[in-house]
Amino acid sequence: MKKMLLAGYYGFGNLGDEAILEMTLKQILEITDRENITVLSGNKEVTRKKYNVKTIDRYNVLSILNALQSSDVLIFGGGSLLQDVTSKRSIYYYLFLIRLAKLMKNKIVMLSQGIGPIINEKSKKAVQSTLSLVDYITVRDSYSKKFLESIGVDAKKIFLSTDPVINIRNDSPFESKKQGSKKICFSLRNWKDSDVSHKISKVAERLIEDGMECHFIPFYYKEDLQLIDQVEEILGNKAVYYKEKLSTSNAFDVIKTMDVMVGVRLHSLIFAAAANVPIVAVSYDHKVDHFVNSVNMKIACTIDNIDENTIYNEIIDKINNEDEEKEKLLKSVEKLRELTNINYKILKEITNG
């Protein structure tokens, strides 16, 4: 059996990236045994205990080199790894891994990638030349596919997939009717000078006055908790705040009990869609737009132009048209789930090849 080294933004407490790892491992474990898998992690002990796999420190070059020498395949398991907006170092870290893996004669597979934004021209050239070394690339949206083709990456090695997190708990039965007050969940993130906590608090106040429950959940714990604290300063005990560090299953269990998810964080929207909970999206990045479009919906507004009335009205509209919204969402999600089959086929081919 071939040995696999799995890379991504793992071990940093971001629920979205942890869910990507969880879903990617689930597919890989249908093909190979656990002892054939090693994961690069920002916190190797936490990742090892949580997923019962071998782990190495993602910053330890010697450990990475040794792992690649004994591996057959380097797998990038999803996310926005190739972008230079939040960090220029990040993109070169992953490109370095690809080149190192190729030197060690590994096959290289990139799964469910959301490409960009890549602003710097040098970064674009580095991506184009380095991705020529990759054996297969699946992307989570058509924009990423078109972008890679536009900078000269071979179209024959690029396949359209979707984010693997759309499969989270998809076998769980959904509650047909929720009892009691309507519940609205909010997943926020900071973005430049958006003042998101203050503006969303105003929306929540109106909903609370209407007799609804408002819940605030952190997806990237170390960043989002600060926003939740700001909201609590405004709303006090009128809302529900999740201040503990949640696991992916904890977060999913909370979200599936909601009537609407208002999300800035991409994976809060994906969790909600997977649980058949209608979404209201506030976009801070094109990856949010692409996902919302993929489920045949539109963003409510952008984070730098939050319109409180629009968000409130969108929430009320989702509640008033609950059955229709859920049916539409379910059909879209079923189509997305079919797209993840390409990841499995590629993994199986490269493992058995």
SVG drawing of the C-alpha trace seen along z (x, -y; Angstrom):
<svg xmlns="http://www.w3.org/2000/svg" viewBox="-44 -51 60 53">
<polyline fill="none" stroke="black" stroke-width="0.4" points="0.0,0.0 1.2,-3.5 2.2,-5.9 0.5,-9.3 1.5,-12.7 -1.5,-15.0 -1.0,-18.8 -3.3,-21.7 -4.0,-24.4 -4.5,-21.8 -4.0,-22.1 -4.8,-25.8 -8.2,-25.5 -10.1,-26.7 -13.3,-24.5 -13.5,-24.8 -10.0,-23.5 -10.5,-20.8 -13.7,-19.7 -11.8,-19.5 -9.2,-17.2 -12.0,-15.1 -13.8,-14.6 -10.6,-14.1 -9.5,-11.4 -12.9,-9.8 -12.4,-9.4 -8.8,-8.2 -9.7,-5.6 -12.1,-4.0 -9.1,-3.3 -6.1,-2.6 -5.3,-1.8 -4.7,-4.4 -1.1,-3.5 -0.3,-4.6 -1.3,-8.2 0.8,-11.0 -0.6,-14.5 1.3,-17.8 -0.1,-19.9 0.4,-23.1 -0.3,-21.2 0.8,-17.6 -0.2,-16.2 -3.8,-17.5 -4.2,-16.2 -2.7,-12.8 -5.0,-12.3 -8.1,-13.6 -7.7,-11.6 -5.5,-8.7 -3.0,-9.2 0.7,-9.8 1.6,-13.5 4.6,-15.8 5.2,-19.4 4.4,-21.4 7.3,-23.7 10.0,-21.1 11.7,-20.8 13.9,-17.8 10.8,-15.9 9.0,-16.8 12.0,-15.7 12.1,-12.4 8.4,-11.9 8.5,-12.6 11.4,-10.2 9.2,-7.4 6.0,-8.6 4.6,-7.9 1.9,-10.6 1.6,-14.2 -2.0,-15.2 -3.3,-18.7 -6.7,-18.2 -8.7,-21.3 -9.0,-24.9 -7.7,-28.3 -4.0,-27.3 -2.8,-29.2 -3.6,-32.8 -1.5,-35.8 -4.0,-38.1 -3.8,-37.1 -0.2,-36.0 2.5,-36.0 4.5,-33.4 1.7,-30.9 1.5,-30.5 5.3,-29.9 5.2,-27.3 2.8,-25.1 4.7,-25.7 7.9,-24.7 6.2,-21.5 5.2,-20.6 8.8,-21.1 10.3,-19.1 7.8,-16.3 8.7,-16.1 12.4,-15.9 11.5,-13.0 9.6,-11.4 6.2,-11.6 3.0,-11.8 1.2,-15.1 -2.6,-15.5 -4.4,-18.8 -8.0,-18.2 -10.9,-20.7 -8.7,-23.8 -10.1,-27.3 -7.5,-29.2 -6.8,-32.9 -7.0,-35.7 -3.4,-35.8 -2.5,-39.5 1.3,-39.4 2.5,-38.7 5.5,-36.8 3.2,-34.6 1.1,-33.8 4.2,-32.8 5.4,-30.7 2.0,-29.0 1.9,-28.2 5.4,-26.8 5.0,-24.8 1.6,-23.3 3.1,-21.9 4.7,-19.3 1.3,-18.3 -0.4,-15.1 -4.0,-16.0 -5.8,-19.1 -9.5,-19.3 -11.0,-22.7 -14.0,-23.6 -15.5,-26.1 -15.5,-26.9 -13.7,-30.3 -10.6,-28.5 -10.6,-26.2 -10.8,-29.2 -8.1,-31.1 -5.6,-28.2 -6.2,-27.8 -5.8,-31.5 -2.3,-31.5 -1.2,-28.5 -1.9,-25.5 -2.6,-22.4 -6.4,-22.1 -6.2,-18.3 -5.1,-17.9 -7.8,-20.2 -11.2,-18.7 -14.2,-20.4 -15.2,-19.2 -16.5,-21.0 -15.6,-21.5 -15.5,-18.1 -17.2,-19.5 -20.5,-19.4 -20.5,-15.7 -20.3,-16.4 -22.9,-14.2 -24.9,-13.9 -26.4,-10.7 -27.9,-12.3 -31.7,-12.6 -32.9,-16.2 -35.6,-17.3 -38.8,-17.9 -40.2,-20.6 -38.3,-22.5 -40.3,-23.4 -40.4,-26.7 -38.9,-30.0 -37.1,-30.5 -33.4,-30.2 -30.9,-32.3 -27.2,-31.4 -24.5,-34.0 -20.9,-33.1 -18.8,-36.3 -15.3,-37.2 -13.3,-40.4 -12.4,-42.0 -10.5,-45.3 -12.7,-48.1 -16.1,-46.5 -17.4,-46.9 -19.2,-43.7 -20.0,-43.0 -21.8,-46.4 -23.9,-46.1 -24.9,-42.5 -25.8,-43.2 -28.4,-45.7 -29.9,-43.0 -30.0,-40.6 -31.7,-43.1 -34.6,-43.4 -34.9,-39.6 -34.9,-39.3 -37.7,-41.9 -39.6,-39.7 -39.3,-36.8 -36.5,-34.9 -33.4,-33.4 -30.0,-34.6 -26.9,-32.4 -23.3,-33.3 -20.8,-30.6 -17.0,-30.8 -15.4,-29.0 -11.9,-30.3 -11.7,-30.3 -8.8,-32.7 -10.2,-35.4 -14.0,-34.9 -14.2,-34.9 -13.2,-38.6 -16.2,-39.4 -18.5,-37.4 -17.3,-39.3 -18.1,-42.6 -21.6,-41.4 -22.2,-40.4 -21.2,-43.8 -24.0,-45.2 -26.7,-42.5 -25.9,-41.2 -27.8,-38.1 -30.4,-38.5 -28.5,-36.2 -26.7,-32.8 -22.9,-32.7 -20.8,-29.7 -17.5,-30.5 -15.9,-27.1 -13.7,-25.7 -16.1,-23.5 -15.3,-20.4 -16.6,-20.0 -19.3,-17.6 -20.2,-20.0 -20.6,-22.9 -22.7,-20.8 -24.9,-19.7 -25.6,-23.3 -26.2,-24.4 -28.6,-21.7 -31.0,-22.9 -31.1,-26.4 -33.7,-27.8 -31.3,-30.2 -27.5,-30.6 -26.2,-34.1 -22.6,-33.5 -19.5,-35.4 -17.2,-32.4 -17.4,-30.2 -17.6,-26.9 -20.4,-28.1 -22.4,-28.4 -21.2,-25.0 -22.1,-23.3 -25.5,-24.9 -26.1,-23.8 -25.0,-20.3 -27.6,-20.3 -30.3,-21.7 -30.5,-25.0 -31.2,-28.0 -28.3,-30.5 -27.9,-34.3 -24.4,-35.1 -22.3,-38.2 -19.3,-38.0 -15.8,-39.0 -14.1,-37.0 -15.0,-35.6 -14.9,-32.0 -18.1,-32.9 -19.7,-34.2 -18.7,-31.0 -20.2,-28.7 -23.4,-30.7 -23.8,-30.7 -23.2,-26.9 -26.3,-26.4 -28.3,-28.7 -28.5,-31.6 -27.1,-35.1 -25.1,-36.9 -27.1,-39.3 -24.3,-42.0 -20.6,-42.4 -18.8,-42.8 -17.5,-46.2 -21.1,-47.4 -23.3,-45.6 -26.9,-46.6 -28.8,-45.8 -32.2,-46.1 -31.2,-43.7 -29.9,-41.1 -33.0,-41.3 -35.3,-41.1 -33.4,-38.1 -33.7,-36.3 -37.4,-36.9 -37.9,-35.8 -36.1,-32.6 -38.3,-31.9 -41.5,-32.8 -40.6,-30.5 -38.9,-27.7 -40.2,-24.7 -39.4,-26.1 -35.9,-27.3 -35.1,-23.9 -36.2,-22.0 -34.2,-24.3 -31.1,-24.0 -31.4,-20.2 -31.5,-19.8 -28.4,-22.0 -26.5,-20.2 -27.2,-16.8 -25.6,-17.9 -22.6,-19.2 -22.1,-16.0 -22.0,-14.1 -19.0,-16.3 -16.9,-15.0 -16.8,-11.6 -14.0,-12.8 -11.8,-13.2 -12.4,-9.6 -11.7,-8.4 -8.4,-10.2 -7.4,-9.0 -8.2,-5.5 -6.3,-5.7 -3.2,-7.2 -3.2,-4.8 -3.6,-1.7 -1.5,-3.0"/>
</svg>
